[in-house]
Amino acid sequence: MDNFVIYNPTTLHFGKGVVEKLGNIVRHHGTRVLLVYGKGSVKKSGAYDDVMRQLINEGVGVIEYSGIKPNPIIEDVDAAASLGREKKVDVIVAVGGGSVIDSAKAIAITIPVKHSGWEFYAGKAKPSKAVPLFGVLTLAATGTEMNQFAVIQNHSAGQKNGYGHPLMYPAHSFLDPTYTLSVPKDHTAYGIADLMAHCLENYFSRVEASLTDRFIFSILREAIEFGPELLNNLNNYTLRARIMYAATAALNGLTVIGKGMGDWGVHAIGHHLSLLYGLPHGATLTIIYPAWLKFWKHKTAGQIEKLGKEVFGVHGVEETITSLESFFRQIECPVRMSEAIPSGFDVPELHGLLVKNRAGGNHFKYTPSQMQDLLKLAL
């Protein structure tokens, strides 16, 4: 087990009605709010009205930036940051899922500077300050509500990159499972897949930390036990709450303690499927993970077998991979590119971009021919 430091400054408010604390807490940090959200879903869930009421009742000025895309883009980050500078905002409130909160994190570190937020993602700049950020989560998936990372796309650069910095932690995050009741079945399933993939990325590190692995197995079992039940009972608050908490726990630091760092190669490849074809993030992960396990099973056999025993109650590498793939199918997520992109896809284009961007993991690297072999397993 590696040495480690546990640090997470986000205050998490979880449960029904917790947003009622938002206005008072925000007012103690500032009086001019940039309210960031996507399209219509936050209004359908009631989150938008609840947040606006809270802010208006506290006399807080609100400047809105809407239209954040499901796979967030740098153009929105820069436009929102420019608006924030112009209006001299001193607080950001992000209402939405991972894409909205990820965008808001990038906006928070871009408002204090004059350059594009992509400079941080390209490794050309580091933030020295950030506008305080408050998140109101409406989708259980990414865990961004309690970590320092955010993923942004840049189509002109042909990249979708993640970036993290301690200044990007939300100051407070408000998680009311009620706001997820209106999330449709497919995106609920993608969220379940996403939280599971976060656990798996950290599990397949090169360092063993037995207690942390038990945390990982428990979160995976939670998703496997209650995920399908939720998909058949989308209006069930208790099931929504269980998956929402599991998604947060999957990426708030709990699953990496003592393990050094996860691999994150599946995410790196999956991001390119979103970039080229606009696939939902969770769908890219269910496509790539079975292929990744098959490709690297000769190096990870022991870990795969342990995963199978502890999570699925099976023995053997092949049985474990089959169990994971079967679960993804059970929750109606694609496990092959041909299932997700029926109109066809350009494998040479995808392969070329993956090679160009050196897509791979922290521990498992690819030659161009190896990347081609892995893609064949995902077709």
MARVOVO-133239 format. One record per residue (C-alpha): residue number from 1; residue in three letters; x, y, z. Coordinates in steps of 0.02 Angstrom, whole numbers, plus 50000, padded with zeros to 5 digits. Last residue first. Layout:
BEGIN
SITE seq type  east north    up
SITE NUM  ALA     X     Y     Z
...
This chain:
BEGIN
SITE seq type  east north    up
SITE 379  LEU 49185 49811 48362
SITE 378  ALA 49259 49820 48536
SITE 377  LEU 49381 49674 48519
SITE 376  LYS 49443 49747 48354
SITE 375  LEU 49477 49910 48447
SITE 374  LEU 49597 49819 48564
SITE 373  ASP 49694 49747 48417
SITE 372  GLN 49711 49919 48336
SITE 371  MET 49773 49992 48499
SITE 370  GLN 49902 49852 48508
SITE 369  SER 49960 49893 48332
SITE 368  PRO 49983 50077 48374
SITE 367  THR 50082 50030 48531
SITE 366  TYR 49982 50041 48690
SITE 365  LYS 50014 50084 48872
SITE 364  PHE 49938 50006 49028
SITE 363  HIS 49990 50089 49191
SITE 362  ASN 49934 50271 49176
SITE 361  GLY 49816 50225 49037
SITE 360  GLY 49811 50252 48851
SITE 359  ALA 49773 50379 48718
SITE 358  ARG 49930 50445 48636
SITE 357  ASN 49832 50589 48557
SITE 356  LYS 49894 50544 48383
SITE 355  VAL 49872 50359 48415
SITE 354  LEU 49692 50380 48473
SITE 353  LEU 49657 50498 48328
SITE 352  GLY 49726 50375 48201
SITE 351  HIS 49629 50230 48276
SITE 350  LEU 49466 50327 48269
SITE 349  GLU 49496 50380 48089
SITE 348  PRO 49549 50204 48040
SITE 347  VAL 49392 50133 48125
SITE 346  ASP 49272 50248 48034
SITE 345  PHE 49099 50216 48103
SITE 344  GLY 48937 50149 48035
SITE 343  SER 48753 50194 48041
SITE 342  PRO 48728 50073 48186
SITE 341  ILE 48839 50175 48303
SITE 340  ALA 48798 50109 48477
SITE 339  GLU 48773 49926 48435
SITE 338  SER 48916 49921 48308
SITE 337  MET 49031 49996 48440
SITE 336  ARG 49004 49845 48549
SITE 335  VAL 48947 49829 48731
SITE 334  PRO 48796 49943 48719
SITE 333  CYS 48697 49981 48878
SITE 332  GLU 48529 49899 48910
SITE 331  ILE 48546 49876 49099
SITE 330  GLN 48553 49688 49072
SITE 329  ARG 48679 49712 48930
SITE 328  PHE 48798 49799 49049
SITE 327  PHE 48769 49657 49172
SITE 326  SER 48808 49528 49040
SITE 325  GLU 48971 49615 48997
SITE 324  LEU 49022 49614 49180
SITE 323  SER 48975 49431 49200
SITE 322  THR 49064 49380 49039
SITE 321  ILE 49223 49465 49098
SITE 320  THR 49211 49376 49265
SITE 319  GLU 49177 49205 49188
SITE 318  GLU 49325 49227 49070
SITE 317  VAL 49444 49266 49212
SITE 316  GLY 49392 49128 49329
SITE 315  HIS 49275 49102 49474
SITE 314  VAL 49104 49182 49497
SITE 313  GLY 49018 49269 49642
SITE 312  PHE 48991 49428 49542
SITE 311  VAL 49076 49557 49653
SITE 310  GLU 49201 49469 49766
SITE 309  LYS 49238 49315 49660
SITE 308  GLY 49237 49404 49493
SITE 307  LEU 49344 49548 49555
SITE 306  LYS 49468 49425 49629
SITE 305  GLU 49479 49334 49462
SITE 304  ILE 49505 49498 49370
SITE 303  GLN 49642 49552 49490
SITE 302  GLY 49734 49387 49470
SITE 301  ALA 49717 49388 49281
SITE 300  THR 49780 49566 49259
SITE 299  LYS 49927 49546 49142
SITE 298  HIS 49859 49407 49030
SITE 297  LYS 49686 49484 49044
SITE 296  TRP 49744 49645 48960
SITE 295  PHE 49651 49629 48795
SITE 294  LYS 49497 49541 48863
SITE 293  LEU 49481 49665 49005
SITE 292  TRP 49499 49812 48886
SITE 291  ALA 49370 49740 48766
SITE 290  PRO 49245 49718 48908
SITE 289  TYR 49281 49897 48965
SITE 288  ILE 49271 49983 48795
SITE 287  ILE 49088 49971 48749
SITE 286  THR 49020 49993 48925
SITE 285  LEU 49133 50145 48944
SITE 284  THR 49078 50228 48783
SITE 283  ALA 48897 50209 48835
SITE 282  GLY 48929 50300 48999
SITE 281  HIS 49000 50450 48908
SITE 280  PRO 48851 50471 48794
SITE 279  LEU 48906 50452 48612
SITE 278  GLY 48939 50610 48512
SITE 277  TYR 49023 50515 48371
SITE 276  LEU 49199 50584 48358
SITE 275  LEU 49223 50665 48529
SITE 274  SER 49114 50542 48623
SITE 273  LEU 49207 50395 48548
SITE 272  HIS 49371 50485 48585
SITE 271  HIS 49323 50503 48768
SITE 270  GLY 49301 50314 48775
SITE 269  ILE 49485 50285 48738
SITE 268  ALA 49546 50396 48880
SITE 267  HIS 49408 50331 48995
SITE 266  VAL 49464 50153 48966
SITE 265  GLY 49644 50205 49000
SITE 264  TRP 49601 50278 49170
SITE 263  ASP 49738 50173 49257
SITE 262  GLY 49709 50214 49439
SITE 261  MET 49831 50306 49549
SITE 260  GLY 49935 50268 49702
SITE 259  LYS 49827 50131 49776
SITE 258  GLY 49835 50190 49957
SITE 257  ILE 49669 50280 49946
SITE 256  VAL 49601 50267 49768
SITE 255  THR 49420 50212 49794
SITE 254  LEU 49379 50336 49933
SITE 253  GLY 49443 50486 49837
SITE 252  ASN 49275 50562 49793
SITE 251  LEU 49253 50456 49637
SITE 250  ALA 49151 50301 49676
SITE 249  ALA 49079 50375 49835
SITE 248  THR 48982 50504 49735
SITE 247  ALA 48910 50375 49616
SITE 246  ALA 48863 50260 49760
SITE 245  TYR 48772 50403 49848
SITE 244  MET 48669 50437 49692
SITE 243  ILE 48635 50251 49664
SITE 242  ARG 48567 50230 49841
SITE 241  ALA 48466 50391 49833
SITE 240  ARG 48382 50343 49670
SITE 239  LEU 48336 50176 49745
SITE 238  THR 48257 50261 49896
SITE 237  TYR 48165 50389 49788
SITE 236  ASN 48079 50259 49677
SITE 235  ASN 48013 50348 49523
SITE 234  LEU 48124 50252 49402
SITE 233  ASN 48062 50083 49463
SITE 232  ASN 48117 49956 49331
SITE 231  LEU 48283 50045 49301
SITE 230  LEU 48299 50061 49490
SITE 229  GLU 48291 49873 49515
SITE 228  PRO 48424 49851 49381
SITE 227  GLY 48540 49971 49474
SITE 226  PHE 48504 49908 49650
SITE 225  GLU 48605 49749 49661
SITE 224  ILE 48737 49784 49529
SITE 223  ALA 48763 49963 49585
SITE 222  GLU 48778 49917 49769
SITE 221  ARG 48891 49771 49724
SITE 220  LEU 49007 49890 49632
SITE 219  ILE 49011 50008 49781
SITE 218  SER 49051 49863 49898
SITE 217  PHE 49188 49796 49784
SITE 216  ILE 49272 49967 49777
SITE 215  PHE 49266 49991 49966
SITE 214  ARG 49339 49816 49983
SITE 213  ASP 49478 49865 49864
SITE 212  THR 49513 50014 49976
SITE 211  LEU 49530 49896 50124
SITE 210  SER 49649 49782 50030
SITE 209  ALA 49766 49913 49959
SITE 208  GLU 49862 49830 49818
SITE 207  VAL 49965 49939 49703
SITE 206  ARG 49979 49925 49513
SITE 205  SER 49810 50004 49483
SITE 204  PHE 49663 49910 49411
SITE 203  TYR 49544 49950 49553
SITE 202  ASN 49551 50136 49517
SITE 201  GLU 49486 50117 49339
SITE 200  LEU 49362 49985 49398
SITE 199  CYS 49281 50097 49527
SITE 198  HIS 49264 50239 49403
SITE 197  ALA 49192 50116 49277
SITE 196  MET 49057 50066 49400
SITE 195  LEU 49008 50247 49426
SITE 194  ASP 48996 50272 49238
SITE 193  ALA 48894 50115 49208
SITE 192  ILE 48764 50169 49336
SITE 191  GLY 48759 50342 49256
SITE 190  TYR 48735 50265 49084
SITE 189  ALA 48588 50166 49154
SITE 188  THR 48505 50323 49221
SITE 187  HIS 48538 50403 49052
SITE 186  ASP 48445 50263 48965
SITE 185  LYS 48300 50258 49089
SITE 184  PRO 48257 50441 49084
SITE 183  VAL 48307 50563 49223
SITE 182  SER 48148 50635 49299
SITE 181  LEU 48176 50558 49471
SITE 180  THR 48353 50630 49477
SITE 179  TYR 48301 50793 49561
SITE 178  THR 48220 50697 49703
SITE 177  PRO 48390 50621 49742
SITE 176  ASP 48436 50788 49824
SITE 175  LEU 48624 50810 49817
SITE 174  PHE 48688 50984 49860
SITE 173  SER 48873 51016 49837
SITE 172  HIS 48973 51144 49934
SITE 171  ALA 49143 51223 49903
SITE 170  PRO 49159 51129 49739
SITE 169  TYR 49337 51064 49715
SITE 168  MET 49420 51153 49568
SITE 167  LEU 49551 51246 49669
SITE 166  PRO 49629 51077 49712
SITE 165  HIS 49673 51052 49528
SITE 164  GLY 49615 50926 49399
SITE 163  TYR 49610 50911 49211
SITE 162  GLY 49528 50787 49094
SITE 161  ASN 49545 50799 48907
SITE 160  LYS 49437 50777 48753
SITE 159  GLN 49545 50814 48602
SITE 158  GLY 49534 50847 48415
SITE 157  ALA 49613 51019 48438
SITE 156  SER 49471 51105 48345
SITE 155  HIS 49347 50991 48433
SITE 154  ASN 49402 51040 48608
SITE 153  GLN 49308 50935 48735
SITE 152  ILE 49310 50960 48925
SITE 151  VAL 49330 50841 49072
SITE 150  ALA 49333 50903 49252
SITE 149  PHE 49426 50848 49408
SITE 148  GLN 49436 50913 49587
SITE 147  ASN 49313 50796 49673
SITE 146  MET 49148 50793 49766
SITE 145  GLU 49013 50846 49642
SITE 144  THR 49114 50771 49498
SITE 143  GLY 49055 50597 49551
SITE 142  THR 49017 50560 49368
SITE 141  ALA 48851 50471 49371
SITE 140  ALA 48699 50518 49475
SITE 139  LEU 48612 50659 49382
SITE 138  THR 48531 50818 49450
SITE 137  LEU 48671 50886 49560
SITE 136  VAL 48666 51061 49634
SITE 135  GLY 48846 51120 49637
SITE 134  PHE 48921 51272 49720
SITE 133  LEU 49083 51348 49656
SITE 132  PRO 49191 51484 49732
SITE 131  VAL 49281 51584 49594
SITE 130  ALA 49457 51518 49570
SITE 129  LYS 49636 51569 49604
SITE 128  SER 49813 51524 49551
SITE 127  PRO 49768 51413 49404
SITE 126  LYS 49906 51326 49305
SITE 125  ALA 49949 51363 49124
SITE 124  LYS 50015 51279 48967
SITE 123  GLY 49968 51101 49012
SITE 122  ALA 49842 51086 48869
SITE 121  TYR 49697 51073 48991
SITE 120  PHE 49748 51231 49083
SITE 119  GLU 49772 51327 48920
SITE 118  TRP 49601 51262 48868
SITE 117  GLY 49522 51386 48988
SITE 116  SER 49561 51520 48862
SITE 115  HIS 49667 51667 48918
SITE 114  LYS 49625 51822 49020
SITE 113  VAL 49626 51745 49193
SITE 112  PRO 49514 51756 49349
SITE 111  ILE 49361 51688 49255
SITE 110  THR 49455 51534 49193
SITE 109  ILE 49473 51442 49359
SITE 108  ALA 49287 51445 49398
SITE 107  ILE 49239 51416 49216
SITE 106  ALA 49333 51251 49216
SITE 105  LYS 49241 51197 49373
SITE 104  ALA 49078 51258 49298
SITE 103  SER 49104 51152 49143
SITE 102  ASP 49131 50997 49250
SITE 101  ILE 48974 51044 49349
SITE 100  VAL 48871 51057 49191
SITE  99  SER 48940 50901 49110
SITE  98  GLY 48924 50801 49270
SITE  97  GLY 48740 50834 49294
SITE  96  GLY 48643 50993 49322
SITE  95  VAL 48636 51154 49420
SITE  94  ALA 48802 51246 49435
SITE  93  VAL 48808 51396 49553
SITE  92  ILE 48959 51509 49527
SITE  91  VAL 49004 51646 49650
SITE  90  ASP 49093 51816 49639
SITE  89  VAL 49022 51879 49474
SITE  88  LYS 49098 52035 49400
SITE  87  LYS 48970 52047 49259
SITE  86  GLU 49104 52061 49124
SITE  85  ARG 49216 51931 49208
SITE  84  GLY 49072 51808 49224
SITE  83  LEU 49019 51837 49044
SITE  82  SER 49195 51801 48985
SITE  81  ALA 49200 51644 49093
SITE  80  ALA 49035 51587 49017
SITE  79  ALA 49101 51612 48840
SITE  78  ASP 49266 51525 48880
SITE  77  VAL 49183 51373 48959
SITE  76  ASP 49051 51365 48823
SITE  75  GLU 49185 51363 48687
SITE  74  ILE 49283 51232 48784
SITE  73  ILE 49148 51102 48754
SITE  72  PRO 49044 50993 48870
SITE  71  ASN 48986 50820 48814
SITE  70  PRO 48805 50834 48872
SITE  69  LYS 48805 51015 48812
SITE  68  ILE 48793 51170 48922
SITE  67  GLY 48646 51272 48856
SITE  66  SER 48626 51401 48993
SITE  65  TYR 48725 51546 49066
SITE  64  GLU 48622 51649 49188
SITE  63  ILE 48669 51804 49287
SITE  62  VAL 48589 51806 49459
SITE  61  GLY 48596 51943 49592
SITE  60  VAL 48576 51879 49770
SITE  59  GLY 48440 51955 49877
SITE  58  GLU 48426 51802 49989
SITE  57  ASN 48250 51762 49929
SITE  56  ILE 48312 51780 49750
SITE  55  LEU 48447 51648 49776
SITE  54  GLN 48335 51520 49858
SITE  53  ARG 48193 51546 49734
SITE  52  MET 48314 51528 49590
SITE  51  VAL 48380 51365 49661
SITE  50  ASP 48208 51290 49686
SITE  49  ASP 48147 51344 49514
SITE  48  TYR 48301 51269 49428
SITE  47  ALA 48293 51106 49526
SITE  46  GLY 48112 51071 49480
SITE  45  SER 48157 50914 49381
SITE  44  LYS 48082 50983 49220
SITE  43  LYS 48172 51147 49241
SITE  42  VAL 48339 51061 49263
SITE  41  SER 48302 50951 49112
SITE  40  GLY 48270 51093 48990
SITE  39  LYS 48444 51142 48932
SITE  38  GLY 48608 51141 49026
SITE  37  TYR 48649 51245 49179
SITE  36  VAL 48763 51382 49246
SITE  35  LEU 48704 51517 49366
SITE  34  LEU 48837 51653 49382
SITE  33  VAL 48800 51729 49551
SITE  32  ARG 48830 51906 49613
SITE  31  THR 48811 51925 49802
SITE  30  GLY 48957 51825 49872
SITE  29  HIS 49020 51692 49990
SITE  28  HIS 48903 51715 50139
SITE  27  ARG 48758 51736 50019
SITE  26  VAL 48794 51563 49946
SITE  25  ILE 48766 51479 50115
SITE  24  ASN 48601 51569 50144
SITE  23  GLY 48537 51529 49971
SITE  22  LEU 48586 51346 49970
SITE  21  LYS 48511 51283 50133
SITE  20  GLU 48342 51244 50055
SITE  19  VAL 48440 51140 49929
SITE  18  VAL 48442 51002 50060
SITE  17  GLY 48257 50964 50027
SITE  16  LYS 48273 50775 50016
SITE  15  GLY 48445 50709 50050
SITE  14  PHE 48631 50744 50043
SITE  13  HIS 48730 50903 50081
SITE  12  LEU 48914 50877 50041
SITE  11  THR 49045 51000 50102
SITE  10  THR 49190 50990 49981
SITE   9  PRO 49364 51008 50059
SITE   8  ASN 49426 50833 50017
SITE   7  TYR 49601 50786 50072
SITE   6  ILE 49666 50614 50120
SITE   5  VAL 49854 50599 50103
SITE   4  PHE 49933 50434 50051
SITE   3  ASN 50083 50321 50067
SITE   2  ASP 50068 50171 49952
SITE   1  MET 50000 50000 50000
